[in-house]
Amino acid sequence: MRITLIDPHAFSGFYMYNRNRKYNLHGYYIEFIKKYRPSIYITKAREYFSVRKFFKEINEKIDEFKVFYTPLSKRSLYSQTDVLIFMNGGVYSDLSLFKKFNGIKFYHIMDSQYLARELNEFLAHAGVDYLFGYNSYDKHSEFVRLMYPSFQDRIIGIPFGFAPVWKVETPFEERRHKALLSGTMETFQAVRNSDYYSAVADYFRFFSSKYNSMHEIRYTIDRDIPTYSHYVDSKILHWPKKDNFIEDVIGEFNKYKFFINDESLLNFCPIRTYEGIAAGCVMLAHEATCYNEWGFKDNQNCIMFNKIEEIPEKVEYYLKNERSLEKIQKNGFEYVKTNYNHVAIAKMLYNRIKGLYSE
């Protein structure tokens, strides 16, 4: 099975990896390259030096990989590739690259809401076979089922994963007896007035009449924080006034025994799922189907709530039952570290591709 990756340096994981290794967003992609040695397709000649820099950053030599250059090498690419993978999201500029390729084609749609209708049209015309997402979106999201009707049962979940640079720095017993609420708050009103509204108009129309924000759980708790302040500290960044970036989010997690996760209206497990657990926190999460896909279970490796109003009761109960809480914390940490480390996810990804290619 001959795999080719398109512009691997442009995957957002590299930029986060390069900026600060504590924010290793998609480290499994690096492990995939190291372990399975795919070919590389560079779409623009001027990107060659960026690709070289990327390989240097991950301690690999690009000369040890087969590299195709556009546009002269397309014929070689087609004849020497069985599986073509684009992981960078958005609408790719060269439709013909996919359309003329007769092998199996995979395409990562990232969060799924950006340019959804336009992207679906591109994917259909390009003849893409399977999509990647942070969960199997077609199993969990009504919005995705509506926007990507051709890909029912053809969306493959890839979790963000457990990065080894995320450390437990503070003993559990020394942490605050509260839950951390973090992340960015983008209200639909702010989105409607923003420059990027046109890129998310479909998801805006789908959700905005019923909800205040894509992160409705986050929005509601932060709005009503006086009610929850004895149990929750809100470190929400209100966009566009503040950027979507906490300088040391791992250090922030290390201050707390719990963190509140938010799968958003799109219903997928965000990177916070793995960051918080890797930093030694216990995850407080809504009973959403996306957690089932990755094996998160109430009172075993996390704590689930059905309604936001249950959070104070849950926190209070487990603080009074410290042994149960410590057991959940240890189980959660070991579960994520064992099953969703980047090497394990790279293997998961390869085996899914191989299985589909072999059918």
Residue frames relative to the residue before (quaternion, step in Angstrom):
aa qw qx qy qz dx dy dz
M 1.0000 0.0000 0.0000 0.0000 0.00 0.00 0.00
R 0.1407 -0.8125 0.5647 0.0331 3.58 -0.49 1.24
I 0.1215 -0.8194 0.5602 0.0027 3.54 -0.46 1.31
T 0.0625 -0.7721 0.6308 0.0457 3.56 -1.08 0.77
L 0.2265 -0.7525 0.6076 0.1157 3.56 -1.00 0.97
I 0.3243 -0.7349 0.5659 0.1856 3.56 -1.00 0.86
D 0.8571 -0.1149 0.0520 0.4994 3.59 -0.83 1.06
P 0.0191 -0.8518 0.5232 0.0177 3.63 0.60 1.03
H 0.6058 0.5833 -0.3532 0.4099 3.60 1.13 -0.55
A 0.6645 0.5327 -0.2974 0.4315 3.59 1.20 -0.48
F 0.4690 0.6538 -0.4593 0.3763 3.60 1.25 -0.11
S 0.5568 -0.6689 0.3731 0.3215 3.58 -0.78 1.02
G 0.5395 0.6325 -0.4027 0.3830 3.58 1.15 -0.43
F 0.6398 0.5362 -0.3422 0.4313 3.58 1.01 -0.74
Y 0.6760 0.4993 -0.3142 0.4415 3.57 0.83 -0.93
M 0.6553 0.4840 -0.3193 0.4841 3.58 1.00 -0.75
Y 0.6261 0.5380 -0.3236 0.4624 3.58 1.02 -0.80
N 0.6953 0.4909 -0.2662 0.4525 3.53 0.94 -0.95
R 0.6535 0.5350 -0.3151 0.4330 3.59 1.03 -0.79
N 0.7702 -0.1752 0.1792 0.5866 3.55 0.82 -0.98
R 0.4116 -0.7660 0.4334 0.2368 3.57 -0.42 1.17
K 0.5354 0.5927 -0.4234 0.4276 3.59 1.23 -0.10
Y 0.7270 0.3803 -0.2253 0.5254 3.59 1.23 -0.37
N 0.1490 0.8093 -0.5420 0.1705 3.53 0.91 1.03
L 0.2039 -0.8674 0.4455 0.0869 3.52 0.22 1.37
H 0.8143 0.0512 0.0112 0.5781 3.58 0.82 -0.97
G 0.0075 0.8586 -0.5119 0.0271 3.57 0.73 1.05
Y 0.5492 0.6182 -0.4020 0.3931 3.59 1.15 -0.47
Y 0.5942 0.5812 -0.3568 0.4264 3.57 1.15 -0.66
I 0.6382 0.5116 -0.3108 0.4842 3.54 1.05 -0.80
E 0.6608 0.4984 -0.3041 0.4716 3.57 0.96 -0.87
F 0.6054 0.5560 -0.3461 0.4523 3.58 1.08 -0.71
I 0.6606 0.5006 -0.3002 0.4721 3.58 0.92 -0.90
K 0.6801 0.5040 -0.2942 0.4438 3.57 0.87 -0.95
K 0.7375 0.4446 -0.2347 0.4510 3.57 0.88 -0.96
Y 0.8263 0.2967 -0.1167 0.4642 3.58 0.76 -1.06
R 0.3140 -0.8257 0.4434 0.1519 3.59 1.35 0.16
P 0.0966 0.8220 -0.5556 0.0795 3.64 0.66 1.00
S 0.5309 -0.5595 0.5044 0.3881 3.55 -1.29 0.19
I 0.3152 -0.7467 0.5638 0.1589 3.55 -1.26 0.47
Y 0.1172 -0.7701 0.6225 0.0755 3.57 -0.98 0.88
I 0.1600 -0.7872 0.5927 0.0585 3.57 -0.70 1.12
T 0.3577 -0.8007 0.4459 0.1794 3.54 -0.46 1.22
K 0.7849 0.1513 -0.0864 0.5946 3.59 1.14 -0.58
A 0.5428 -0.6567 0.4153 0.3187 3.56 -0.82 1.00
R 0.6533 0.5354 -0.3244 0.4258 3.58 1.00 -0.75
E 0.6124 0.5591 -0.3470 0.4381 3.59 1.26 -0.25
Y 0.4236 0.7434 -0.4493 0.2571 3.58 1.24 -0.22
F 0.6937 0.4793 -0.2873 0.4544 3.58 0.88 -0.93
S 0.6037 0.5308 -0.3543 0.4778 3.58 1.16 -0.54
V 0.6333 0.5168 -0.3259 0.4750 3.57 1.08 -0.74
R 0.6287 0.5257 -0.3312 0.4676 3.59 0.98 -0.80
K 0.6421 0.5213 -0.3161 0.4648 3.56 0.97 -0.87
F 0.6275 0.5405 -0.3249 0.4567 3.56 0.99 -0.87
F 0.6903 0.4735 -0.2904 0.4637 3.60 0.83 -0.93
K 0.6138 0.5312 -0.3452 0.4710 3.57 1.07 -0.64
E 0.6363 0.5429 -0.3186 0.4460 3.59 1.01 -0.86
I 0.7537 0.3566 -0.2097 0.5106 3.59 0.98 -0.74
N 0.5035 -0.7029 0.3858 0.3220 3.57 1.30 0.46
E 0.5308 0.5636 -0.4451 0.4501 3.53 0.93 1.00
K 0.3645 -0.7077 0.5601 0.2294 3.55 -1.26 0.44
I 0.4279 -0.7291 0.4689 0.2560 3.55 -0.60 1.11
D 0.5888 0.5964 -0.3625 0.4077 3.60 1.15 -0.55
E 0.6502 0.5136 -0.3171 0.4615 3.58 1.23 -0.34
F 0.6591 0.4574 -0.2962 0.5183 3.57 1.35 0.05
K 0.4736 -0.6205 0.5267 0.3366 3.55 -1.20 0.49
V 0.0670 -0.8144 0.5761 -0.0169 3.57 -0.74 1.09
F 0.1697 -0.7635 0.6182 0.0785 3.55 -0.95 0.99
Y 0.1929 -0.7829 0.5840 0.0935 3.56 -0.98 0.88
T 0.3689 -0.7176 0.5467 0.2237 3.55 -1.04 0.77
P 0.6665 -0.2020 -0.7073 -0.1209 1.52 -2.18 1.25
L 0.5099 0.7122 -0.3908 0.2829 3.57 1.28 -0.32
S 0.7340 0.4574 -0.2390 0.4415 3.60 1.09 -0.58
K 0.3471 0.7648 -0.4931 0.2269 3.60 1.20 0.17
R 0.6436 0.5309 -0.3328 0.4395 3.56 0.94 -0.83
S 0.6524 0.4963 -0.3049 0.4849 3.57 1.02 -0.81
L 0.6068 0.5566 -0.3438 0.4514 3.55 1.03 -0.80
Y 0.6915 0.4921 -0.2860 0.4449 3.58 0.80 -1.00
S 0.7260 0.4477 -0.2501 0.4583 3.58 0.93 -0.86
Q 0.7602 0.3638 -0.1870 0.5048 3.60 1.19 -0.46
T 0.6678 0.4526 -0.2970 0.5109 3.58 1.23 0.39
D 0.2314 -0.7610 0.5928 0.1260 3.54 -1.04 0.88
V 0.7890 0.1657 -0.0476 0.5897 3.57 1.09 -0.82
L 0.1182 -0.7923 0.5979 0.0276 3.56 -0.76 1.12
I 0.0668 -0.8274 0.5571 -0.0246 3.59 -0.71 1.11
F 0.0548 -0.7596 0.6480 0.0093 3.53 -0.97 1.01
M 0.1246 -0.8474 0.5159 0.0148 3.58 -0.45 1.24
N 0.5958 0.6745 -0.3085 0.3080 3.59 1.24 -0.22
G 0.4674 -0.7091 0.4314 0.3043 3.60 1.25 0.06
G 0.6872 0.4788 -0.3498 0.4197 3.54 -1.33 -0.01
V 0.5693 -0.5689 0.4605 0.3744 3.55 -1.34 -0.04
Y 0.3490 -0.7630 0.5101 0.1892 3.56 -0.49 1.22
S 0.5146 -0.7110 0.3978 0.2672 3.57 -0.89 0.96
D 0.7523 0.3801 -0.2025 0.4985 3.60 1.07 -0.69
L 0.2254 -0.8080 0.5342 0.1046 3.57 0.04 1.30
S 0.6511 0.5609 -0.3214 0.3977 3.57 0.94 -0.89
L 0.5566 0.6126 -0.3983 0.3953 3.59 1.11 -0.61
F 0.7193 0.4076 -0.2369 0.5103 3.58 0.94 -0.89
K 0.6654 0.5508 -0.3178 0.3910 3.55 0.84 -0.98
K 0.7339 0.4287 -0.2326 0.4728 3.59 0.99 -0.81
F 0.5795 0.5751 -0.3773 0.4371 3.57 1.28 -0.20
N 0.2706 -0.8175 0.4958 0.1124 3.58 -0.69 1.10
G 0.5474 0.6083 -0.4044 0.4082 3.58 1.26 0.01
I 0.6742 -0.4640 0.3687 0.4407 3.57 -1.26 -0.38
K 0.1830 -0.8205 0.5404 0.0354 3.57 -0.84 1.06
F 0.1008 -0.7830 0.6136 0.0160 3.57 -0.95 1.03
Y 0.0476 -0.8070 0.5874 -0.0371 3.57 -1.02 0.85
H 0.2787 -0.7626 0.5614 0.1601 3.60 -0.74 1.04
I 0.2009 -0.8058 0.5486 0.0970 3.61 -0.76 1.04
M 0.4468 -0.7241 0.4337 0.2966 3.59 1.27 0.38
D 0.8426 -0.1365 0.0968 0.5118 3.63 -0.85 -0.93
S 0.4757 -0.7185 0.3713 0.3458 3.60 1.35 -0.27
Q 0.7032 0.5120 -0.2939 0.3963 3.64 1.05 -0.52
Y 0.6152 0.5826 -0.3621 0.3887 3.61 1.12 -0.47
L 0.8404 -0.0598 -0.0134 0.5385 3.57 -0.78 1.11
A 0.0938 0.8708 -0.4806 0.0427 3.58 1.11 0.71
R 0.7072 0.4569 -0.2800 0.4613 3.59 0.73 -1.00
E 0.6606 0.5051 -0.2957 0.4702 3.56 0.98 -0.89
L 0.6582 0.5106 -0.3073 0.4600 3.55 0.99 -0.85
N 0.6370 0.5253 -0.3335 0.4550 3.59 0.94 -0.81
E 0.6397 0.5197 -0.3212 0.4664 3.58 1.01 -0.81
F 0.6396 0.5163 -0.3199 0.4712 3.57 1.00 -0.82
L 0.6683 0.5172 -0.3013 0.4416 3.58 0.85 -0.99
A 0.6447 0.5219 -0.3151 0.4611 3.56 1.02 -0.82
H 0.6897 0.4715 -0.2810 0.4722 3.58 0.90 -0.94
A 0.6822 0.4979 -0.2852 0.4532 3.57 1.08 -0.73
G 0.3982 -0.7376 0.4636 0.2872 3.57 1.22 -0.31
V 0.2253 0.7815 -0.5446 0.2045 3.58 1.10 0.69
D 0.3892 -0.7652 0.4765 0.1898 3.56 -0.91 0.97
Y 0.8178 0.0246 0.0400 0.5736 3.56 0.90 -0.95
L 0.2825 -0.7404 0.5868 0.1664 3.53 -1.23 0.60
F 0.2759 -0.7060 0.6211 0.1989 3.52 -1.31 0.48
G 0.0484 0.7686 -0.6377 0.0181 3.55 -1.22 0.60
Y 0.6499 -0.5273 0.3703 0.4031 3.60 -1.25 0.10
N 0.7112 0.0742 -0.1217 0.6884 3.52 1.45 -0.13
S 0.5829 -0.5041 0.4566 0.4446 3.57 -1.27 -0.09
Y 0.2716 -0.8422 0.4392 0.1549 3.55 0.32 1.32
D 0.6411 0.5490 -0.3349 0.4188 3.56 0.99 -0.77
K 0.6451 0.5106 -0.3209 0.4692 3.60 1.22 -0.39
H 0.8027 0.3450 -0.1221 0.4709 3.58 1.11 -0.65
S 0.7858 0.3481 -0.1517 0.4882 3.60 1.10 -0.55
E 0.3738 -0.7260 0.5394 0.2057 3.55 -0.67 1.14
F 0.6024 0.5674 -0.3460 0.4422 3.57 1.10 -0.73
V 0.6770 0.4821 -0.2925 0.4729 3.60 0.88 -0.90
R 0.6350 0.5252 -0.3396 0.4534 3.59 0.96 -0.78
L 0.6648 0.4921 -0.2975 0.4769 3.57 1.08 -0.70
M 0.7320 0.4499 -0.2383 0.4528 3.57 0.88 -0.98
Y 0.7892 0.2261 -0.1039 0.5615 3.60 1.07 -0.72
P 0.0217 -0.8702 0.4920 0.0139 3.61 0.69 1.04
S 0.6548 0.5382 -0.3196 0.4236 3.60 1.09 -0.59
F 0.7280 0.4603 -0.2307 0.4527 3.57 1.22 -0.34
Q 0.2496 0.7521 -0.5567 0.2493 3.56 1.10 0.65
D 0.8265 0.0895 -0.1368 0.5387 3.58 -0.79 1.11
R 0.6772 0.4467 -0.3073 0.4975 3.58 1.19 0.42
I 0.5444 0.5583 -0.4311 0.4540 3.57 1.11 0.70
I 0.2032 -0.8065 0.5522 0.0579 3.55 -0.64 1.19
G 0.3320 -0.7608 0.5288 0.1772 3.55 -0.72 1.09
I 0.0072 -0.7555 0.6552 0.0011 3.55 -1.08 0.86
P 0.3023 -0.7807 0.5124 0.1909 3.63 -0.41 1.12
F 0.6193 -0.5461 0.4061 0.3916 3.57 -1.20 0.44
G 0.3289 -0.8057 0.4397 0.2221 3.56 0.95 -0.85
F 0.5697 -0.6027 0.4872 0.2735 3.47 -1.50 0.28
A 0.1797 -0.8003 0.5652 0.0883 3.59 -0.47 1.16
P 0.4902 -0.6920 0.4395 0.2960 3.63 -0.81 0.91
V 0.6108 0.5614 -0.3596 0.4271 3.59 1.19 -0.35
W 0.5847 0.5404 -0.3838 0.4678 3.61 1.24 -0.18
K 0.0663 -0.8515 0.5186 -0.0393 3.55 -0.43 1.24
V 0.4102 -0.6150 0.6058 0.2940 3.49 -1.36 0.47
E 0.0812 -0.8414 0.5342 -0.0080 3.56 -0.40 1.26
T 0.7617 0.2879 -0.1473 0.5614 3.58 1.20 -0.52
P 0.4856 -0.6621 0.4772 0.3131 3.62 -0.78 0.97
F 0.6110 -0.6076 0.3726 0.3444 3.55 -1.01 0.88
E 0.6879 0.5038 -0.2952 0.4311 3.58 0.89 -0.87
E 0.6736 0.4937 -0.2995 0.4612 3.61 1.21 -0.35
R 0.5546 0.6471 -0.3770 0.3626 3.58 1.24 -0.08
R 0.6390 -0.5189 0.4051 0.3980 3.54 -1.30 0.36
H 0.4191 -0.7115 0.5139 0.2323 3.55 -1.02 0.85
K 0.5460 0.5843 -0.3923 0.4546 3.54 0.90 1.01
A 0.4484 -0.6538 0.5329 0.2959 3.55 -1.36 0.03
L 0.3497 -0.7166 0.5680 0.2041 3.55 -1.08 0.81
L 0.1080 -0.7456 0.6548 0.0610 3.55 -0.98 0.94
S 0.1118 0.8136 -0.5574 0.1223 3.58 -0.47 1.17
G 0.4644 0.6586 -0.5133 0.2951 3.55 -1.33 0.22
T 0.5630 -0.5968 0.4606 0.3388 3.52 -1.34 -0.01
M 0.2534 -0.7549 0.5876 0.1436 3.55 -1.09 0.75
E 0.0137 0.7718 -0.6332 0.0563 3.55 -0.51 1.24
T 0.1882 -0.7791 0.5863 0.1177 3.59 -0.29 1.16
F 0.5950 -0.5715 0.4181 0.3802 3.56 -1.17 0.49
Q 0.5909 0.5600 -0.3689 0.4485 3.57 1.13 -0.53
A 0.6642 0.4901 -0.3021 0.4768 3.58 0.97 -0.85
V 0.6320 0.5295 -0.3275 0.4615 3.57 1.03 -0.79
R 0.6476 0.5373 -0.3214 0.4342 3.57 0.93 -0.90
N 0.7363 0.4041 -0.2195 0.4963 3.58 1.08 -0.68
S 0.5669 0.6321 -0.3657 0.3813 3.59 1.27 0.06
D 0.6440 -0.5341 0.3982 0.3760 3.53 -1.34 0.27
Y 0.7358 0.4272 -0.2484 0.4629 3.57 1.08 -0.57
Y 0.2825 0.7883 -0.5038 0.2120 3.59 1.22 0.31
S 0.6526 0.5421 -0.3323 0.4120 3.58 0.86 -0.92
A 0.6540 0.5246 -0.3165 0.4439 3.60 1.10 -0.64
V 0.7747 0.2905 -0.1567 0.5394 3.60 1.18 -0.48
A 0.2613 0.8143 -0.4883 0.1738 3.59 1.24 0.36
D 0.6330 0.5452 -0.3439 0.4287 3.61 0.97 -0.76
Y 0.7161 0.4249 -0.2771 0.4794 3.56 0.79 -0.91
F 0.5694 0.5757 -0.3741 0.4522 3.59 1.18 -0.54
R 0.6912 0.4704 -0.2777 0.4731 3.58 0.84 -0.97
F 0.6485 0.5426 -0.3158 0.4306 3.57 1.06 -0.75
F 0.8233 0.2965 -0.1108 0.4711 3.60 0.89 -0.93
S 0.6348 0.6354 -0.3416 0.2766 3.58 0.92 -0.88
S 0.6139 0.5614 -0.3679 0.4155 3.61 1.10 -0.44
K 0.7451 0.3893 -0.2071 0.5004 3.60 1.21 -0.49
Y 0.7998 0.2691 -0.0992 0.5273 3.57 1.12 -0.65
N 0.4994 -0.6599 0.4856 0.2818 3.54 -1.32 0.36
S 0.8001 0.0333 0.0452 0.5972 3.55 1.14 -0.69
M 0.5995 -0.5327 0.4397 0.4044 3.56 -1.23 0.40
H 0.7244 0.3287 -0.1997 0.5721 3.59 1.15 -0.66
E 0.0840 -0.8650 0.4936 0.0330 3.55 0.55 1.20
I 0.6154 0.5346 -0.3504 0.4612 3.60 1.03 -0.70
R 0.6534 0.5135 -0.2862 0.4769 3.54 0.93 -0.99
Y 0.6538 0.5277 -0.3023 0.4503 3.55 0.93 -0.96
T 0.6999 0.4935 -0.2807 0.4333 3.58 0.79 -1.03
I 0.6699 0.4871 -0.3055 0.4696 3.59 0.90 -0.89
D 0.6680 0.5001 -0.3049 0.4591 3.58 0.90 -0.90
R 0.6383 0.5297 -0.3192 0.4584 3.58 1.00 -0.81
D 0.7774 0.3089 -0.1438 0.5287 3.55 0.99 -0.89
I 0.1998 0.8433 -0.4867 0.1096 3.59 1.17 0.47
P 0.5764 0.5681 -0.4181 0.4125 3.71 0.95 -0.47
T 0.6360 0.5343 -0.3207 0.4552 3.57 1.13 -0.67
Y 0.7835 0.3447 -0.1507 0.4946 3.56 1.04 -0.81
S 0.4064 0.7820 -0.4278 0.2008 3.60 1.26 -0.20
H 0.6035 0.5541 -0.3666 0.4408 3.60 1.13 -0.45
Y 0.7679 0.3475 -0.1575 0.5146 3.58 1.21 -0.57
V 0.7897 0.2541 -0.0927 0.5507 3.59 1.16 -0.60
D 0.1656 -0.7259 0.6558 0.1244 3.54 -1.15 0.77
S 0.2209 -0.7867 0.5642 0.1187 3.58 -0.71 1.04
K 0.0375 -0.7728 0.6335 -0.0119 3.55 -0.86 1.08
I 0.1947 0.8184 -0.5114 0.1755 3.55 1.14 0.74
L 0.2646 -0.7289 0.6127 0.1523 3.55 -1.11 0.84
H 0.2465 -0.8043 0.5274 0.1189 3.56 -0.53 1.17
W 0.2315 -0.7904 0.5608 0.0847 3.54 -0.34 1.35
P 0.6126 -0.1664 -0.7705 -0.0585 1.64 -2.05 1.46
K 0.3830 0.7437 -0.4807 0.2630 3.62 1.20 0.17
K 0.7896 0.1364 -0.0629 0.5950 3.58 1.10 -0.74
D 0.5226 -0.6544 0.4570 0.2997 3.54 -1.12 0.76
N 0.5371 -0.6161 0.4824 0.3149 3.51 -1.32 0.46
F 0.5930 0.5612 -0.3757 0.4385 3.59 0.52 1.11
I 0.1120 -0.7467 0.6535 0.0537 3.56 -0.86 1.04
E 0.5296 -0.6889 0.3882 0.3068 3.55 -0.60 1.14
D 0.8046 0.0286 0.0095 0.5931 3.60 0.91 -0.87
V 0.0861 -0.8433 0.5298 0.0282 3.55 0.41 1.22
I 0.6122 0.5414 -0.3570 0.4523 3.61 1.08 -0.64
G 0.6378 0.5161 -0.3182 0.4750 3.56 1.02 -0.77
E 0.6323 0.5290 -0.3222 0.4654 3.57 1.09 -0.72
F 0.6360 0.5175 -0.3265 0.4702 3.59 0.96 -0.84
N 0.6561 0.5546 -0.3074 0.4091 3.57 1.00 -0.84
K 0.6040 0.5650 -0.3564 0.4348 3.58 1.24 -0.18
Y 0.7661 0.3898 -0.1554 0.4868 3.59 1.22 -0.52
K 0.4727 -0.6508 0.5178 0.2914 3.54 -1.26 0.51
F 0.7833 0.2029 -0.0965 0.5797 3.59 1.12 -0.70
F 0.0383 -0.7396 0.6598 0.1271 3.52 -1.36 0.21
I 0.3781 -0.7112 0.5492 0.2227 3.55 -1.15 0.69
N 0.2027 -0.7831 0.5790 0.1017 3.55 -0.71 1.09
D 0.1494 -0.7830 0.6017 0.0501 3.55 -1.22 0.56
E 0.2584 -0.8098 0.5125 0.1217 3.57 -0.35 1.27
S 0.4007 -0.7364 0.4389 0.3233 3.57 1.37 -0.16
L 0.6714 -0.4895 0.3685 0.4168 3.56 -1.29 0.14
L 0.6234 0.5423 -0.3348 0.4530 3.58 1.23 -0.38
N 0.3316 -0.8125 0.4382 0.1944 3.57 1.35 -0.08
F 0.5193 0.5619 -0.5033 0.4015 3.56 0.45 1.26
C 0.5416 -0.6231 0.4602 0.3266 3.56 -1.21 0.56
P 0.2860 -0.7869 0.5202 0.1683 3.62 -0.46 1.14
I 0.7096 -0.4446 0.3212 0.4422 3.57 -1.28 0.14
R 0.5567 0.6236 -0.3818 0.3942 3.59 1.14 -0.62
T 0.5304 0.6386 -0.3959 0.3926 3.60 1.14 -0.63
Y 0.7676 0.3731 -0.1680 0.4934 3.54 0.85 -1.07
E 0.6008 0.5611 -0.3533 0.4465 3.60 1.06 -0.70
G 0.7005 0.4921 -0.2770 0.4363 3.55 0.76 -1.08
I 0.6773 0.4771 -0.2892 0.4796 3.57 0.91 -0.92
A 0.6523 0.5194 -0.3155 0.4530 3.60 0.96 -0.83
A 0.6814 0.4627 -0.2778 0.4945 3.58 1.15 -0.61
G 0.6325 -0.6009 0.3074 0.3800 3.58 1.26 0.24
C 0.4955 0.6466 -0.4369 0.3816 3.60 1.23 0.29
V 0.3994 -0.6406 0.5860 0.2945 3.52 -1.37 0.24
M 0.3688 -0.7511 0.5096 0.2002 3.57 -0.79 1.03
L 0.1537 -0.7230 0.6692 0.0768 3.53 -1.02 1.00
A 0.0990 0.8306 -0.5337 0.1239 3.58 -0.39 1.17
H 0.5561 -0.5943 0.4829 0.3230 3.50 -1.26 0.62
E 0.5141 -0.6420 0.4694 0.3212 3.61 -1.09 0.65
A 0.2022 0.7833 -0.5501 0.2071 3.57 0.31 1.30
T 0.6081 -0.6159 0.3684 0.3393 3.56 -1.08 0.73
C 0.5730 0.6195 -0.3926 0.3657 3.60 1.07 -0.58
Y 0.6307 0.5391 -0.3388 0.4436 3.61 1.07 -0.64
N 0.5921 0.5763 -0.3651 0.4289 3.58 1.09 -0.65
E 0.6224 0.5754 -0.3479 0.4007 3.57 0.95 -0.86
W 0.7707 0.3345 -0.1765 0.5128 3.59 1.00 -0.80
G 0.6207 -0.6382 0.3171 0.3270 3.57 1.20 0.47
F 0.4110 0.6898 -0.4980 0.3273 3.59 1.12 0.52
K 0.0399 -0.8266 0.5592 -0.0489 3.56 -0.71 1.14
D 0.5441 -0.6502 0.4415 0.2939 3.53 -0.95 0.99
N 0.8528 0.1287 -0.1370 0.4872 3.53 -1.08 0.94
Q 0.6447 0.4706 -0.3404 0.4970 3.59 1.27 0.28
N 0.8142 -0.0413 0.0469 0.5771 3.57 0.69 -1.10
C 0.7623 0.1319 -0.1271 0.6207 3.57 1.33 0.27
I 0.3566 -0.6872 0.5757 0.2631 3.56 -1.34 -0.06
M 0.1791 -0.8084 0.5567 0.0667 3.57 -0.72 1.08
F 0.1018 -0.7636 0.6319 0.0845 3.54 -1.21 0.60
N 0.4105 -0.7085 0.5212 0.2404 3.54 -1.12 0.68
K 0.7817 0.1160 -0.0434 0.6112 3.55 1.10 -0.83
I 0.6143 -0.5760 0.3952 0.3670 3.56 -1.09 0.71
E 0.6203 0.5796 -0.3340 0.4094 3.56 1.05 -0.78
E 0.6092 0.5734 -0.3493 0.4220 3.60 1.22 -0.34
I 0.4884 0.7116 -0.4198 0.2809 3.60 1.19 -0.45
P 0.6655 0.4901 -0.3380 0.4503 3.67 0.75 -0.84
E 0.6499 0.5218 -0.3092 0.4579 3.57 0.97 -0.88
K 0.6532 0.5140 -0.3095 0.4619 3.59 0.96 -0.88
V 0.6625 0.5024 -0.3089 0.4619 3.59 0.86 -0.96
E 0.6737 0.5073 -0.2925 0.4508 3.56 0.86 -0.98
Y 0.6475 0.5322 -0.3198 0.4418 3.57 0.94 -0.89
Y 0.7431 0.4251 -0.2436 0.4558 3.58 0.75 -1.03
L 0.5871 0.5422 -0.3783 0.4671 3.60 1.15 -0.40
K 0.6688 0.4660 -0.2890 0.5021 3.57 1.16 -0.55
N 0.7276 0.3185 -0.1954 0.5754 3.59 1.29 -0.35
E 0.1074 -0.8752 0.4699 0.0414 3.51 0.65 1.23
R 0.6357 0.5363 -0.3492 0.4317 3.61 0.95 -0.74
S 0.6428 0.5072 -0.3187 0.4775 3.57 1.00 -0.80
L 0.6584 0.5154 -0.3065 0.4549 3.56 0.96 -0.88
E 0.6696 0.4921 -0.3007 0.4680 3.59 0.90 -0.89
K 0.6251 0.5328 -0.3359 0.4611 3.58 1.07 -0.70
I 0.6455 0.5058 -0.3147 0.4781 3.59 0.99 -0.85
Q 0.6381 0.5324 -0.3270 0.4500 3.57 0.96 -0.86
K 0.6889 0.4708 -0.2835 0.4726 3.59 0.85 -0.93
N 0.6469 0.5219 -0.3194 0.4551 3.58 0.96 -0.86
G 0.6598 0.5173 -0.3056 0.4514 3.56 0.93 -0.92
F 0.6566 0.5176 -0.3039 0.4568 3.54 0.91 -0.95
E 0.7096 0.4541 -0.2726 0.4647 3.59 0.76 -1.00
Y 0.6254 0.5508 -0.3420 0.4343 3.58 1.03 -0.76
V 0.7050 0.4494 -0.2685 0.4784 3.57 0.83 -0.97
K 0.6479 0.5281 -0.3206 0.4456 3.58 0.94 -0.86
T 0.7053 0.4667 -0.2632 0.4642 3.59 0.95 -0.86
N 0.7975 0.3580 -0.1640 0.4571 3.57 0.77 -1.05
Y 0.8106 0.2567 -0.1096 0.5149 3.58 1.07 -0.64
N 0.2797 0.6989 -0.5878 0.2964 3.55 0.98 0.81
H 0.6598 -0.5708 0.3134 0.3750 3.58 -1.11 0.58
V 0.6036 0.5378 -0.3639 0.4626 3.60 1.10 -0.55
A 0.6613 0.5063 -0.3046 0.4621 3.58 0.97 -0.86
I 0.6623 0.4935 -0.3145 0.4679 3.59 0.98 -0.79
A 0.6095 0.5434 -0.3498 0.4592 3.60 1.03 -0.73
K 0.6529 0.5021 -0.3013 0.4804 3.57 1.01 -0.83
M 0.6219 0.5407 -0.3237 0.4650 3.57 1.04 -0.86
L 0.6617 0.5135 -0.2942 0.4604 3.56 0.92 -0.97
Y 0.6698 0.5005 -0.2999 0.4593 3.58 0.85 -0.96
N 0.6823 0.4926 -0.2983 0.4504 3.59 0.87 -0.91
R 0.6248 0.5203 -0.3457 0.4684 3.60 1.06 -0.66
I 0.6493 0.5078 -0.3082 0.4750 3.57 0.96 -0.86
K 0.6683 0.5102 -0.2972 0.4525 3.56 0.88 -0.96
G 0.6513 0.5252 -0.3144 0.4486 3.56 0.98 -0.84
L 0.6866 0.4717 -0.2785 0.4780 3.56 0.94 -0.87
Y 0.6303 0.5304 -0.3285 0.4620 3.57 1.07 -0.72
S 0.6953 0.4981 -0.2682 0.4433 3.57 1.05 -0.80
E 0.5407 0.6494 -0.3994 0.3556 3.59 1.20 -0.36
